Amino acid sequence: MLLQLVWSNLRHRPVRTALSAFGVALAVTLILVNAGLVNGSQRGRAQRETNVQAELMFWREFNLTSTSALVMPIQYADRLRQVAGVADVAPVGQYLKPSEYGIGLEIIEGIEWGSYARLTGVRLQAGTPPLDEFDAVVDTEFIRTRRVRLGETVKVFERSFRIVGVYAPEAGTARFKMRLDTMQKLLAAPERCTFIYIKCANPAEQEAVAARIVEELPDNAVILVRDLPAAYEQGIPALNTFLQLVIGLAVAVGVTFVFLTMYTTIAERKRDIGILKSLGASPWWIIQAIEAEALLVGLLGLALGVSAAYGTVAGITAFTALRPEIELRWLGFAAAISLASTALGALYPAWRAARLDPVETLAE
């Protein structure tokens, strides 16, 4: 009888049910899409870093959230070559800029193609290395999302760079790579880079080589490339804070939608509730009926929200270089949030309905 009454109430007010489900769906979509963007960007960046065949990264100051200014004297490369156990080095410049295509930010890299190709293992699938000042090489994902072809130009630093080569596999943080000396010139940072890749003569001794570098060149940081996935998995504080704010907003949206819907529903159904109570329905039965109705709305909103989230992720993947990933744990978390918010939103209206006096409601 309880379920029949709940279904009857939902079908009797389809517009209000749809609006409530929309509020819950919006909360679920916010959680899943933003969590997918945060996790996908961190994991994708870490994966591209670990595709690099170098074992170590030498930083003036290691900071995952750095704006990647050229702060390290490139002369460190010559000094690192003298450290026992170091086979080769490759200086890299990075610059973080607002994306001109898609969402968020993108990283531009400046490289010396010869040393970079040796240490990262990248190879040209088509075209030539960046030989001229305003030449650039990109990966296949850049070609796909920007919808450009070999030989066309792309605007970077208010300059037109010609795409002369396409490399694989995806390696390093950036998908767009120019000459390092060109980046130094454009950023007014001659003889500077951001970090230096290091190839060890014996990869099994990379920890010992890292310790030796820190001892000989103190006040610098050496990062093992193999440790980067764990570093990115821990997340960037600003992104995690943003994700927490999104979750809080999603909960507020879900609770508010359900509360308003159930509150107005109780106001309209006072007479119905009075009849039920006069027939012997207990306050607890009334609360169960209201909460069950809210939870069914929550389930409907959850289904709609998950569908909308996957559709949004598919659109982002198709038209941008971002790779959102919706994990199973976030699906469970979104489900728990949606059902908890609907139950919480309906709690006061259910309590208010249970306290209604059947004599007064029937007399109105």
VEXDREN-2710 file (C-alpha; in Angstrom, 1 decimal):
% VEXDREN-2710
k/r/px/py/pz
1/MET/0.0/0.0/0.0
2/LEU/2.8/2.4/0.9
3/LEU/4.6/2.0/-2.5
4/GLN/1.3/2.3/-4.4
5/LEU/0.5/5.5/-2.6
6/VAL/4.0/6.9/-3.3
7/TRP/3.8/6.0/-7.1
8/SER/0.4/7.5/-7.3
9/ASN/1.6/10.8/-5.8
10/LEU/4.6/10.9/-8.2
11/ARG/2.4/10.2/-11.3
12/HIS/-0.2/12.7/-10.1
13/ARG/2.3/15.5/-10.1
14/PRO/4.7/14.8/-13.1
15/VAL/6.0/18.4/-13.5
16/ARG/6.9/18.7/-9.8
17/THR/8.5/15.2/-9.9
18/ALA/10.5/16.1/-13.0
19/LEU/11.8/19.3/-11.4
20/SER/12.8/17.6/-8.2
21/ALA/14.6/14.8/-10.2
22/PHE/16.3/17.6/-12.3
23/GLY/17.7/19.2/-9.1
24/VAL/19.1/15.8/-8.0
25/ALA/20.4/15.1/-11.5
26/LEU/22.2/18.4/-11.6
27/ALA/23.9/17.7/-8.3
28/VAL/25.0/14.2/-9.5
29/THR/26.3/15.6/-12.8
30/LEU/28.3/18.4/-11.1
31/ILE/30.0/15.8/-8.9
32/LEU/30.8/13.3/-11.6
33/VAL/31.9/15.6/-14.3
34/ASN/34.1/17.8/-12.1
35/ALA/35.6/14.7/-10.3
36/GLY/36.2/13.2/-13.7
37/LEU/38.0/16.3/-15.0
38/VAL/40.2/16.6/-11.9
39/ASN/41.1/12.9/-11.8
40/GLY/41.5/12.6/-15.6
41/SER/43.7/15.6/-16.0
42/GLN/46.0/14.6/-13.1
43/ARG/46.2/11.0/-14.3
44/GLY/46.7/11.9/-17.9
45/ARG/49.5/14.3/-17.1
46/ALA/51.2/11.7/-14.9
47/GLN/50.9/9.0/-17.6
48/ARG/52.6/11.3/-20.2
49/GLU/55.4/12.0/-17.8
50/THR/56.0/8.3/-17.1
51/ASN/56.2/7.7/-20.9
52/VAL/59.4/9.6/-20.7
53/GLN/62.4/7.1/-20.7
54/ALA/64.6/9.4/-18.5
55/GLU/64.8/8.3/-14.9
56/LEU/65.2/11.6/-13.1
57/MET/64.0/15.3/-13.3
58/PHE/66.2/18.0/-11.9
59/TRP/64.3/21.1/-10.6
60/ARG/65.4/24.3/-9.2
61/GLU/62.3/24.1/-7.1
62/PHE/59.8/21.3/-7.6
63/ASN/56.2/22.5/-7.6
64/LEU/53.3/20.7/-9.4
65/THR/51.4/24.0/-9.5
66/SER/54.2/26.1/-10.8
67/THR/53.5/28.5/-13.7
68/SER/56.6/27.0/-15.3
69/ALA/58.6/30.1/-15.7
70/LEU/62.2/29.7/-17.0
71/VAL/64.0/30.0/-13.7
72/MET/66.9/27.5/-13.9
73/PRO/70.2/28.4/-15.5
74/ILE/70.8/26.1/-18.4
75/GLN/74.4/25.7/-17.3
76/TYR/73.2/23.2/-14.8
77/ALA/73.0/20.7/-17.7
78/ASP/76.8/20.8/-18.2
79/ARG/77.3/20.4/-14.4
80/LEU/75.0/17.4/-14.3
81/ARG/76.9/15.6/-17.0
82/GLN/79.9/15.6/-14.7
83/VAL/78.0/13.7/-11.9
84/ALA/79.0/10.0/-11.7
85/GLY/76.3/7.8/-13.1
86/VAL/74.7/10.4/-15.4
87/ALA/74.6/9.3/-19.0
88/ASP/72.8/12.2/-20.7
89/VAL/70.6/15.3/-19.9
90/ALA/68.0/17.3/-21.7
91/PRO/66.9/20.8/-20.6
92/VAL/63.2/21.6/-21.0
93/GLY/61.4/24.9/-20.7
94/GLN/57.7/25.1/-19.8
95/TYR/55.1/27.8/-19.8
96/LEU/51.6/27.6/-18.6
97/LYS/49.0/29.7/-20.5
98/PRO/45.2/29.9/-20.9
99/SER/43.9/27.4/-23.4
100/GLU/42.8/28.9/-26.7
101/TYR/40.9/25.8/-27.5
102/GLY/38.8/23.8/-25.1
103/ILE/38.8/24.3/-21.4
104/GLY/41.3/25.4/-18.8
105/LEU/45.0/25.8/-19.2
106/GLU/47.7/24.3/-21.5
107/ILE/51.4/23.9/-21.2
108/ILE/53.8/24.8/-23.9
109/GLU/57.3/23.2/-23.9
110/GLY/60.6/24.4/-25.2
111/ILE/63.0/21.7/-26.1
112/GLU/66.3/20.9/-27.8
113/TRP/65.0/18.2/-30.2
114/GLY/68.2/16.1/-30.3
115/SER/68.6/15.6/-26.5
116/TYR/64.9/15.5/-25.9
117/ALA/64.3/12.7/-28.4
118/ARG/67.2/10.7/-26.9
119/LEU/66.0/10.9/-23.3
120/THR/62.2/10.7/-23.9
121/GLY/62.1/8.1/-26.6
122/VAL/59.7/10.1/-28.8
123/ARG/60.0/9.7/-32.6
124/LEU/58.5/11.6/-35.5
125/GLN/55.6/9.9/-37.2
126/ALA/55.6/12.5/-39.9
127/GLY/57.4/15.7/-40.8
128/THR/60.7/17.0/-39.5
129/PRO/62.1/18.3/-36.2
130/PRO/61.7/22.0/-35.4
131/LEU/64.6/23.5/-37.3
132/ASP/63.5/27.1/-37.9
133/GLU/62.9/29.6/-35.1
134/PHE/59.1/29.4/-35.3
135/ASP/58.7/25.7/-36.0
136/ALA/56.9/23.3/-33.6
137/VAL/56.1/19.6/-33.2
138/VAL/52.9/18.3/-31.7
139/ASP/51.4/14.9/-30.8
140/THR/48.4/13.2/-32.5
141/GLU/46.0/14.3/-29.8
142/PHE/46.8/17.9/-30.6
143/ILE/46.2/17.3/-34.3
144/ARG/42.8/15.7/-33.5
145/THR/41.5/18.3/-31.0
146/ARG/42.8/21.4/-32.8
147/ARG/41.8/20.0/-36.2
148/VAL/45.0/21.2/-37.8
149/ARG/47.3/19.5/-40.3
150/LEU/51.0/19.3/-40.9
151/GLY/52.2/22.5/-42.3
152/GLU/49.5/24.7/-40.9
153/THR/50.1/27.4/-38.3
154/VAL/49.1/27.8/-34.7
155/LYS/49.1/31.1/-32.7
156/VAL/51.2/30.9/-29.6
157/PHE/52.7/33.9/-27.7
158/GLU/51.0/36.1/-30.4
159/ARG/53.2/34.5/-33.0
160/SER/52.4/32.0/-35.7
161/PHE/54.2/28.7/-35.3
162/ARG/54.2/26.2/-38.2
163/ILE/53.6/22.6/-37.3
164/VAL/56.4/20.8/-39.0
165/GLY/56.3/17.4/-37.2
166/VAL/54.0/15.0/-35.4
167/TYR/55.6/12.9/-32.7
168/ALA/54.7/9.7/-30.7
169/PRO/54.2/8.4/-28.1
170/GLU/52.6/11.1/-26.0
171/ALA/55.5/12.1/-23.6
172/GLY/56.0/15.0/-21.3
173/THR/53.3/17.3/-20.0
174/ALA/52.9/19.5/-23.1
175/ARG/51.5/18.4/-26.4
176/PHE/52.9/21.5/-28.2
177/LYS/56.7/21.7/-28.3
178/MET/58.8/24.6/-29.8
179/ARG/62.5/25.2/-29.8
180/LEU/63.9/26.0/-26.4
181/ASP/65.9/29.0/-27.6
182/THR/62.8/30.4/-29.2
183/MET/60.9/30.2/-25.9
184/GLN/63.8/31.8/-24.1
185/LYS/63.7/34.7/-26.5
186/LEU/60.0/35.2/-26.3
187/LEU/60.0/35.1/-22.5
188/ALA/63.1/37.2/-22.2
189/ALA/64.9/34.5/-20.3
190/PRO/68.1/33.7/-22.2
191/GLU/70.1/30.6/-21.1
192/ARG/67.2/29.5/-18.8
193/CYS/65.0/26.4/-18.6
194/THR/62.4/25.0/-16.2
195/PHE/63.9/21.5/-15.4
196/ILE/66.3/19.0/-16.8
197/TYR/65.6/15.4/-17.7
198/ILE/68.4/13.0/-16.6
199/LYS/69.3/9.6/-18.1
200/CYS/71.2/7.3/-15.8
201/ALA/74.0/5.1/-17.1
202/ASN/72.5/2.3/-15.0
203/PRO/68.7/2.7/-14.4
204/ALA/68.9/0.4/-11.4
205/GLU/71.1/2.9/-9.6
206/GLN/68.8/5.9/-10.1
207/GLU/68.3/6.4/-6.4
208/ALA/72.0/6.5/-5.8
209/VAL/72.5/8.9/-8.7
210/ALA/69.7/11.2/-7.3
211/ALA/71.3/11.2/-3.9
212/ARG/74.7/12.1/-5.5
213/ILE/73.2/15.0/-7.4
214/VAL/71.5/16.4/-4.3
215/GLU/74.8/16.1/-2.4
216/GLU/76.8/17.9/-5.2
217/LEU/74.1/20.4/-6.1
218/PRO/72.3/21.3/-2.9
219/ASP/69.2/23.5/-2.7
220/ASN/67.7/21.8/-5.7
221/ALA/65.2/18.9/-6.1
222/VAL/65.6/15.6/-7.9
223/ILE/62.4/13.7/-8.7
224/LEU/62.3/10.1/-9.8
225/VAL/60.1/10.0/-12.9
226/ARG/58.6/6.7/-11.7
227/ASP/57.3/8.5/-8.6
228/LEU/55.3/11.0/-10.6
229/PRO/52.0/9.0/-10.8
230/ALA/51.9/8.8/-7.0
231/ALA/52.5/12.5/-6.7
232/TYR/49.7/13.3/-9.1
233/GLU/47.4/10.8/-7.5
234/GLN/47.7/12.8/-4.2
235/GLY/46.3/15.7/-6.2
236/ILE/46.9/19.3/-6.4
237/PRO/45.6/21.2/-3.3
238/ALA/43.8/23.9/-5.3
239/LEU/42.0/21.3/-7.5
240/ASN/41.0/19.2/-4.5
241/THR/39.7/22.3/-2.7
242/PHE/37.7/23.2/-5.9
243/LEU/36.3/19.6/-6.0
244/GLN/35.2/19.9/-2.3
245/LEU/33.4/23.2/-3.1
246/VAL/31.6/21.6/-6.0
247/ILE/30.5/18.7/-3.9
248/GLY/29.2/21.1/-1.2
249/LEU/27.3/23.0/-3.9
250/ALA/25.9/19.8/-5.3
251/VAL/24.6/18.8/-1.9
252/ALA/23.0/22.2/-1.3
253/VAL/21.3/22.1/-4.7
254/GLY/19.9/18.6/-4.1
255/VAL/18.6/19.3/-0.6
256/THR/17.1/22.6/-1.6
257/PHE/15.2/21.2/-4.6
258/VAL/13.8/18.3/-2.6
259/PHE/12.9/20.4/0.4
260/LEU/11.0/22.9/-1.6
261/THR/9.2/20.2/-3.5
262/MET/8.2/18.2/-0.5
263/TYR/7.3/21.2/1.6
264/THR/4.9/22.5/-1.0
265/THR/3.6/19.0/-1.6
266/ILE/2.7/18.7/2.1
267/ALA/1.0/22.0/2.1
268/GLU/-1.2/20.9/-0.8
269/ARG/-1.9/17.4/0.6
270/LYS/-3.0/18.3/4.1
271/ARG/-6.5/16.9/3.6
272/ASP/-5.1/13.7/2.1
273/ILE/-2.8/13.3/5.1
274/GLY/-5.7/14.0/7.5
275/ILE/-7.7/11.2/5.9
276/LEU/-4.8/8.8/6.2
277/LYS/-4.3/9.6/9.9
278/SER/-8.1/9.3/10.5
279/LEU/-7.9/5.8/9.0
280/GLY/-5.2/4.8/11.5
281/ALA/-1.9/5.9/9.8
282/SER/0.7/6.5/12.5
283/PRO/3.1/9.5/12.4
284/TRP/5.9/7.1/11.6
285/TRP/4.0/5.7/8.6
286/ILE/3.4/9.2/7.3
287/ILE/7.2/9.9/7.7
288/GLN/8.0/6.7/5.8
289/ALA/5.6/7.6/3.0
290/ILE/7.1/11.1/2.5
291/GLU/10.7/9.8/2.7
292/ALA/10.0/7.0/0.3
293/GLU/8.6/9.4/-2.2
294/ALA/11.7/11.6/-1.8
295/LEU/14.0/8.6/-2.2
296/LEU/12.3/7.5/-5.4
297/VAL/12.8/11.0/-6.8
298/GLY/16.4/10.7/-5.7
299/LEU/16.8/7.4/-7.6
300/LEU/15.2/9.0/-10.7
301/GLY/17.5/12.0/-10.4
302/LEU/20.5/9.7/-10.0
303/ALA/19.8/7.8/-13.2
304/LEU/19.3/11.0/-15.1
305/GLY/22.4/12.6/-13.6
306/VAL/24.7/9.6/-14.4
307/SER/23.4/9.6/-18.0
308/ALA/24.0/13.3/-18.3
309/ALA/27.5/13.0/-16.8
310/TYR/28.5/10.3/-19.3
311/GLY/27.1/12.4/-22.1
312/THR/29.0/15.4/-21.0
313/VAL/32.2/13.5/-20.6
314/ALA/31.8/12.1/-24.1
315/GLY/31.3/15.6/-25.5
316/ILE/34.4/16.9/-23.6
317/THR/36.5/14.0/-24.9
318/ALA/35.3/14.5/-28.5
319/PHE/35.9/18.3/-28.7
320/THR/38.8/19.0/-26.3
321/ALA/42.1/17.4/-25.3
322/LEU/40.8/16.8/-21.8
323/ARG/40.2/13.2/-20.7
324/PRO/37.7/13.1/-17.9
325/GLU/37.5/9.7/-16.1
326/ILE/34.4/8.7/-14.1
327/GLU/35.6/6.2/-11.6
328/LEU/33.4/3.6/-9.9
329/ARG/34.1/5.1/-6.5
330/TRP/32.8/8.4/-7.6
331/LEU/29.6/6.8/-9.0
332/GLY/29.1/5.3/-5.5
333/PHE/29.8/8.6/-3.8
334/ALA/27.4/10.4/-6.1
335/ALA/24.7/7.8/-5.4
336/ALA/25.2/8.2/-1.7
337/ILE/25.1/12.0/-1.9
338/SER/22.0/12.1/-4.0
339/LEU/20.0/9.7/-1.8
340/ALA/21.3/11.3/1.4
341/SER/20.4/14.8/0.1
342/THR/16.9/13.7/-0.9
343/ALA/16.3/12.1/2.5
344/LEU/17.6/15.1/4.3
345/GLY/15.6/17.5/2.2
346/ALA/12.4/15.6/2.9
347/LEU/13.1/15.2/6.6
348/TYR/11.4/18.4/7.9
349/PRO/8.4/18.2/5.5
350/ALA/7.9/14.6/6.7
351/TRP/8.1/15.6/10.3
352/ARG/5.7/18.4/9.7
353/ALA/3.2/16.1/8.0
354/ALA/3.4/13.6/10.8
355/ARG/2.4/16.3/13.3
356/LEU/-0.7/17.5/11.4
357/ASP/-3.9/17.2/13.4
358/PRO/-6.4/15.2/11.3
359/VAL/-9.4/17.0/12.8
360/GLU/-8.0/20.4/11.8
361/THR/-7.0/19.3/8.3
362/LEU/-10.4/17.8/7.6
363/ALA/-12.2/20.8/8.8
364/GLU/-10.3/23.2/6.4
END
